[in-house]
Amino acid sequence: MESRVPTDEEIEGAVREVIRLRRRVESQTELRRLVIEKLSTPDCTVRATASRIRRVALTRGAASVEIDYRDAFAELPEICPVCKGGMMPVRSVNLDGDTVEISRNCSVCAFTASGKMRKPARYAFVKAKGQTDDRTLRIRKLRKAAALLRLAEKLIKESVENTPAAGRTDFSAEMINKILKDRDEPGSVRNLEADLKDEGGPLWTRPLDSPKRPNKKDM
């Protein structure tokens, strides 16, 4: 019997149909089996890993995921272990007035991690809340880029730790921070995301005082 690798579009369509009929799929293994059955024919079977089907289902908005966790001591991830989306830091001000990171949430799916990292142990798939539009997909890509830049900064520091070059990472850290957060640079990730979110023109170019709303500010 012949076999082939399905496209992301085919997987998305199959997942949507499976969720429509089943309403809830209790495991990743079961989702894969149902998708393979949906896409295969008597003359040709399809080949796709469970992790790929999960990733496509979540990034394309074909399904939502519910996650059971198991605890594991490890560093907080920059890239989501569930869907490979970028992780977003959640920060708060402590009693000493310092800004600290308290957790990280995936910018795509329901995965979250706190000080004691929680690893996914089991997935259940349910109907997504709505279609994932083009703007949302673009913002997710920016957030993944930001997560990879934060990971790059960490790897640069680790690569020269305990060497004579250990004190020379300020430049890369400063440049990465500028790319991520600079308010005056139109190409920073912060301003690019703001532009994608805002319907009234690039947020970074707009004045603090709006002529139409003199008593309010846009930023």
N, C-alpha and C positions, 0 to 999 in steps of 0.2 A: 504494500500500500504506500502511496506517495505521502509526503508530508511537506508542510510549508510553515513559514513564520508569519503570523498575521500582522497587519499594520496596527498602529495605535488607534486609528479610527475604527477599525473592526472590533478591537477589544472594547473600546468605549461603548459602541453600539450593543455588543453582547452583554456587557455589564448592566447597561440601562434596562435591557429586556429581562435579564435575570432578576434584577431588583424589582422591576415592575410586577413580575409574576410571583416572586417569592416573598416580597416585602422585607425580608431579613435573611441574611446568610450568616451562619454562626461561626464560620472559620474561614481562614484564608485558603486552606486546602479545598474546602467545599466550593468556594467561589471559583477557584481554578478549574475544578472538575466540571462545573456547570458551564463556564465560558468555553472550555475546550469542546464540550458536547454541542454547544450552540453553534460553534464555528466549523466544526468538522463535518465532512460528508462521507458517504459510504466509500468513495474512491480516494479521499484525501483527508488526513488528519492534520490538525494544527499543533504547533509546538510553541509554548510560552510558559515561562516560569511563573510561579505564584507571586514572587516579589515584583515582577514586571507588571502583571495584571493589577496588583494592588496599587502600584505607583501610577499607572495610567488612569485607573478608576478615580483616584483622589485628585491628581493634578488636572484632569479634564472635567471634574465635577460630575462624574457619572454615579458616584456613590459617596456617602459619608461613612466614617469609620468610628466605632466605639472600641476603646483600647483597655484591656486588662494589663496591669503592670506587675513586675517583680522588681524589688529593690536591688540595686547593685552600686557599690561605691566606685565612682568614676568621675571624670571631669565632665562638665556640662558640654553637650555637643553644639557645634556651629551648624551642622547639617542634620536635618531630621532623619532618624533611623527608619522611620515609617515610609515617608514618601519622597525623601531627598530634597525637600524644600528647605529654604533658609530659616534658621531659628532666630527669633527676635528677643533681645533681652528685655526683661521687665525690671525696672529700677524703682527704688523707694528711698526716702530720706530717713536715716536712723535717728536715734535719740541724740547723737552727737552732732547732727546736722550734716553728716556725710552722705553722699549719694552712693548706694550700694545696689548690686544686682541681686535680686531675690529669686528669680526664676527665668526660664526661657520658654517661649511658646512658638510652635511651628506657625509659619505664615500661610500654610496651605491646609493642613489637616488638624486633628484634635490633639496631637501629641504635645505634652508639656513636661518640663523637667525642672526640678528645684535643686536645692543644695545637695541633697542626696539623690543622685541621678536615678531615674526610674526607667528601666528597659522594658519595651513592649514584650508581653508574654503571649497574648492572644488577641485576635481581631474579630470583630463582628461588623458586617457591612449592612447599611440601611440606605434608604432613599435620601439623596442629596436634597438640601433645602431649595435649591434653584439652579438655573444654568450659570455656568462660569463665563462671564463676558470677557471680551478682549482686554479691556482695561485692567481687570483683576489679574489676568494672566501676566500682563506686562509688569504690574507692581510686584507680583510674586517673583519674577525674574530679577528685578532690582534688589529685592530683599535677600534672595539667594546670593547675588553678587556681593552684597554687604556682608553676609555671613562668611563667604569665602575670603573676603579681604581681612576680616577679623581673624580668621584661621591663619592667613598668610602672616599677619603680624606676630601671632603666637609662635609659628614655626620658625620665623626669622630669629626671634629671641632665643628659642630653644637650640637652634643650630649653632650659635656662637657662645652659648652659656659655658662659663668656666674656661674661656679662651681669652687671649689678648684682645680680641675683637668684641668682647662682650659689651663694652661701653659705646659701641658705634651703631647702635640700633635706633637711636633717637630720630635720625633722619627718616628711616622707613616708617617708624611709628607716627611721626608728624605728618608725612605725606598721606598715609592711609587714613588718618583721622581727618585730614583736609578733604580727601575724596569722599569720605562718608558723610561729614557733618558741616562743611563750610557753608555758612549762610550767604556769603557774598559771591560764591562761585556757581554760575548757572549749571555747570556740569556735575556738581556734587550729587551723590545719591539722594541726599535729603531733598534737594531742590527738584531733581528729576521726578522723584515720587510725588512731591507736592504738585508739580505741573500736571502729572497724570491724574491726580485726584481732583484737581480744581477745574471748574468749568468756566471760570471768569478770566482766564489768561494766566500766564506764569506767575505763581505766587511770589517768587523772589523779586520780581520787578515792580510789584504793586506798592504804593505808598502806605504808610501806617494809617493815615487818616483818609477815609474815603469821601469824595465830594458828595456822593449820594447818601452817605450815612455819616455825617460830620461828627457824631457822638460815639461812633463805634470804630473798631479797627479790624482790618482783615487778618492781622497776625498778632 
